[in-house]
Amino acid sequence: MSLLPTRRDWTLAGRDLTRGFAAWNIWFLLGVSDIRQRYKRSRFGQFWITLSMGIFIGGIGVVYSALFNQPVAQYIPHVAVNMTVWTLISGVVGDAANVFTQSAMYMRQDALPKTIFIMRLIIRNIVVFAHNVVIVPLAFIIFGIIPTPLVFAAIPGLIIVILALFLITLILGVLSTRFRDLAQITQNALQLLFFITPIMWRSDQLSAGRQIIVVLNPFASLLQLVADPLLGIEPQPHTYIASFTFIAFLLVLALPLFARFRARLVYWL
């Protein structure tokens, strides 16, 4: 049996993507409903997202600024921006392995486009991101930081990040539905990525010989596309090059994989 997708596989996969994106009302409502269900009957409701992140950033910012000997007024805004962006990235990647298994009830009942469930996951995490991003201007106001016009460069950076996350979810969703251990592997990999990605530390703190840690980490490039403009730093050309190279790699892997095994997903649930 060939592992390469046939012409029919490509046609059905393309139709799935087209119909899935067009059904924005379904995946938007599903994503928002997930957040509402998570905080159902809670007194503060969805504001717990912002409150929890604010407490985390405040606590970690004070402790780590002392450990790294960094001024609190500079370090906490740095952590606020990077943690907000990283939470979006890690939230999508961490849930990507279960994107189809969590939607098994819908997939078994109706032949809905599989793309709907990927977008449901992304929308759910974008809603969380929207709650968390409120902390960034609050941190700027508290510590007297004036944003620069570079903040608008974070918008195309965010679009690039979402595209990469969509492809990552496509890959992990298909593979993890077949190989369930991949979900645990992904969680462990995210823990490692957290420490080797410039979230709690700045890349310029590394010596020249250790910059390779950031250069070879595609998630560092994705993080910097959004975080750097918010901090008034212009993303370097190599950051865009690394991000687009990573997306090209994901495209080459994700599209044939989805086309070939899309129809088998419901049997693997």
C-alpha positions as CSV (number, residue, x, y, z in Angstrom):
1,M,0.0,0.0,0.0
2,S,1.5,3.3,-1.1
3,L,2.0,6.0,1.5
4,L,1.7,8.7,-1.1
5,P,-1.7,10.4,-1.5
6,T,-3.6,9.8,-4.7
7,R,-5.2,12.5,-6.9
8,R,-8.5,11.6,-5.2
9,D,-6.9,12.1,-1.8
10,W,-5.7,15.5,-2.8
11,T,-9.1,16.5,-4.1
12,L,-10.9,15.4,-0.9
13,A,-8.3,17.1,1.3
14,G,-8.6,20.3,-0.6
15,R,-12.4,20.2,-0.3
16,D,-12.0,19.6,3.4
17,L,-9.8,22.6,3.8
18,T,-12.1,24.8,1.7
19,R,-15.3,23.7,3.4
20,G,-13.7,23.8,6.8
21,F,-12.5,27.4,6.5
22,A,-15.9,28.4,5.0
23,A,-17.7,27.0,8.1
24,W,-16.3,29.7,10.3
25,N,-19.5,30.1,12.2
26,I,-19.2,26.4,13.4
27,W,-15.6,26.5,14.6
28,F,-15.9,29.9,16.1
29,L,-18.9,29.0,18.2
30,L,-17.3,25.7,19.2
31,G,-14.1,27.4,20.3
32,V,-15.9,30.1,22.3
33,S,-18.1,27.5,23.8
34,D,-15.1,25.5,25.1
35,I,-14.0,28.6,27.0
36,R,-17.4,29.1,28.4
37,Q,-17.7,25.5,29.5
38,R,-14.3,25.6,31.2
39,Y,-15.4,28.5,33.5
40,K,-19.1,27.6,33.8
41,R,-20.5,28.5,37.2
42,S,-17.4,30.4,38.1
43,R,-17.9,33.8,39.8
44,F,-15.1,35.5,37.8
45,G,-15.7,33.4,34.7
46,Q,-13.3,33.9,31.9
47,F,-11.5,36.7,33.8
48,W,-9.7,33.9,35.7
49,I,-7.6,33.6,32.5
50,T,-6.3,37.1,32.9
51,L,-6.1,37.0,36.7
52,S,-4.1,33.8,36.7
53,M,-1.6,35.0,34.1
54,G,-1.3,38.4,35.9
55,I,-0.4,36.6,39.2
56,F,2.1,34.3,37.5
57,I,3.8,37.2,35.6
58,G,4.0,39.3,38.8
59,G,5.4,36.6,40.9
60,I,7.8,35.2,38.4
61,G,8.9,38.7,37.3
62,V,9.9,39.7,40.8
63,V,11.7,36.5,41.6
64,Y,13.5,36.1,38.3
65,S,14.5,39.7,38.1
66,A,16.4,39.2,41.3
67,L,18.0,36.0,40.1
68,F,19.0,37.5,36.8
69,N,20.0,40.8,38.4
70,Q,17.6,42.6,36.0
71,P,15.6,45.9,36.8
72,V,12.1,44.9,37.7
73,A,10.7,47.8,35.5
74,Q,12.3,46.2,32.4
75,Y,12.1,42.6,33.2
76,I,8.3,42.3,34.1
77,P,7.2,43.9,30.8
78,H,9.6,41.5,29.0
79,V,8.1,38.5,30.7
80,A,4.5,39.8,30.3
81,V,4.9,40.0,26.5
82,N,6.8,36.8,26.0
83,M,4.6,34.7,28.3
84,T,1.5,36.0,26.6
85,V,2.8,35.0,23.2
86,W,4.2,31.7,24.4
87,T,0.9,30.8,26.1
88,L,-0.7,31.0,22.7
89,I,2.0,28.9,21.0
90,S,2.2,26.2,23.8
91,G,-1.6,26.1,24.2
92,V,-2.2,25.2,20.6
93,V,0.8,22.8,20.3
94,G,0.0,21.2,23.7
95,D,-3.7,20.5,22.7
96,A,-2.9,19.6,19.1
97,A,-2.3,15.9,19.8
98,N,-5.8,15.6,21.1
99,V,-7.5,17.8,18.5
100,F,-9.4,14.9,16.8
101,T,-9.8,12.6,19.8
102,Q,-11.5,15.4,21.8
103,S,-13.9,15.9,18.9
104,A,-14.7,12.2,18.4
105,M,-18.4,12.7,19.3
106,Y,-18.8,15.1,16.4
107,M,-16.7,13.1,13.9
108,R,-18.6,9.9,14.5
109,Q,-22.0,11.5,14.1
110,D,-21.4,13.6,11.0
111,A,-19.0,13.9,8.1
112,L,-17.8,17.4,9.0
113,P,-14.6,18.8,7.6
114,K,-11.7,17.9,9.8
115,T,-10.4,21.4,9.4
116,I,-13.3,22.6,11.6
117,F,-11.8,20.9,14.7
118,I,-8.3,22.4,14.0
119,M,-9.8,25.9,13.8
120,R,-11.9,25.2,16.9
121,L,-8.6,24.6,18.8
122,I,-6.9,27.7,17.4
123,I,-9.9,29.9,18.1
124,R,-10.1,28.6,21.7
125,N,-6.5,29.6,22.3
126,I,-6.9,32.9,20.5
127,V,-9.6,33.8,23.0
128,V,-7.2,32.9,25.8
129,F,-4.6,35.0,24.1
130,A,-7.0,37.9,23.9
131,H,-7.7,37.7,27.6
132,N,-3.9,37.5,28.4
133,V,-2.8,40.3,26.1
134,V,-4.7,42.8,28.3
135,I,-1.8,42.4,30.8
136,V,0.7,43.8,28.4
137,P,-0.6,47.4,28.3
138,L,-1.2,47.3,32.0
139,A,2.5,46.3,32.6
140,F,3.5,49.1,30.2
141,I,1.4,51.7,32.1
142,I,2.6,50.6,35.5
143,F,6.3,50.8,34.5
144,G,6.0,53.8,32.3
145,I,6.9,52.2,29.0
146,I,5.7,54.0,25.9
147,P,4.9,51.7,22.9
148,T,6.5,52.6,19.6
149,P,4.9,52.3,16.1
150,L,6.7,49.0,15.8
151,V,3.8,47.4,17.7
152,F,1.8,47.2,14.5
153,A,4.5,44.8,13.1
154,A,3.2,42.3,15.6
155,I,0.0,41.9,13.6
156,P,1.6,40.2,10.5
157,G,3.8,38.3,12.9
158,L,0.8,36.9,14.7
159,I,-0.7,35.8,11.3
160,I,2.5,34.0,10.5
161,V,2.4,32.3,14.0
162,I,-1.2,31.2,13.5
163,L,-0.4,29.7,10.1
164,A,2.5,27.7,11.6
165,L,0.3,26.6,14.5
166,F,-2.4,25.4,12.1
167,L,0.1,23.2,10.2
168,I,1.6,21.9,13.4
169,T,-1.9,21.0,14.6
170,L,-2.5,19.3,11.3
171,I,0.6,17.1,11.7
172,L,0.3,16.3,15.4
173,G,-3.5,15.8,15.2
174,V,-3.2,13.1,12.5
175,L,-0.1,11.3,14.0
176,S,-1.4,11.4,17.6
177,T,-4.8,10.0,16.6
178,R,-2.9,6.9,15.3
179,F,-0.1,6.9,17.9
180,R,-1.5,8.0,21.2
181,D,1.9,8.2,23.0
182,L,2.8,11.2,20.9
183,A,0.6,13.4,23.2
184,Q,2.9,12.7,26.1
185,I,6.0,13.2,24.0
186,T,4.6,16.6,22.9
187,Q,4.0,17.7,26.4
188,N,7.6,16.8,27.5
189,A,9.0,18.5,24.4
190,L,7.1,21.7,25.3
191,Q,8.6,21.7,28.7
192,L,12.1,21.5,27.2
193,L,11.3,24.2,24.6
194,F,10.1,26.6,27.3
195,F,13.6,26.6,28.8
196,I,15.5,26.9,25.5
197,T,13.3,29.6,24.1
198,P,14.0,33.3,25.2
199,I,10.9,33.7,27.3
200,M,12.3,34.2,30.8
201,W,15.6,35.4,29.4
202,R,16.8,37.6,26.5
203,S,18.7,36.2,23.6
204,D,21.3,38.9,23.9
205,Q,22.3,37.5,27.3
206,L,23.8,34.5,25.5
207,S,27.4,34.5,24.4
208,A,28.1,34.5,20.6
209,G,28.9,30.8,20.7
210,R,25.6,29.9,22.4
211,Q,23.3,32.0,20.1
212,I,22.9,28.7,18.1
213,I,20.3,27.7,20.8
214,V,18.0,30.5,19.5
215,V,19.0,30.3,15.8
216,L,18.1,26.5,15.6
217,N,14.9,26.9,17.6
218,P,12.0,27.7,15.2
219,F,9.7,28.4,18.1
220,A,12.1,31.2,19.2
221,S,11.7,32.8,15.8
222,L,7.9,32.6,16.0
223,L,7.9,34.1,19.5
224,Q,10.1,37.0,18.4
225,L,7.9,37.8,15.4
226,V,5.2,38.9,17.8
227,A,7.0,39.7,21.1
228,D,9.8,41.9,19.7
229,P,7.6,44.5,18.0
230,L,5.5,44.8,21.2
231,L,8.7,45.5,23.1
232,G,9.8,48.1,20.5
233,I,12.4,45.8,18.9
234,E,12.4,45.4,15.2
235,P,12.5,41.7,14.2
236,Q,15.7,40.8,12.3
237,P,15.5,39.5,8.7
238,H,16.9,36.1,9.8
239,T,13.9,35.8,12.1
240,Y,11.5,36.0,9.2
241,I,13.7,33.7,7.1
242,A,13.8,31.1,9.8
243,S,10.0,31.3,10.3
244,F,9.2,31.0,6.6
245,T,11.6,28.1,6.3
246,F,9.9,26.4,9.2
247,I,6.5,27.0,7.6
248,A,7.7,25.6,4.3
249,F,9.0,22.5,6.1
250,L,5.6,22.1,7.8
251,L,3.7,22.5,4.6
252,V,5.7,19.8,2.9
253,L,5.0,17.4,5.8
254,A,1.4,18.4,6.7
255,L,-0.4,18.5,3.4
256,P,0.5,15.1,2.1
257,L,0.0,13.6,5.6
258,F,-3.5,15.1,5.9
259,A,-4.4,14.2,2.3
260,R,-3.3,10.5,2.7
261,F,-4.8,9.8,6.2
262,R,-7.7,12.2,6.5
263,A,-10.3,9.6,5.7
264,R,-8.8,7.1,8.3
265,L,-9.0,9.5,11.3
266,V,-12.6,8.5,12.2
267,Y,-11.5,4.8,12.3
268,W,-8.6,5.6,14.6
269,L,-10.8,7.3,17.2
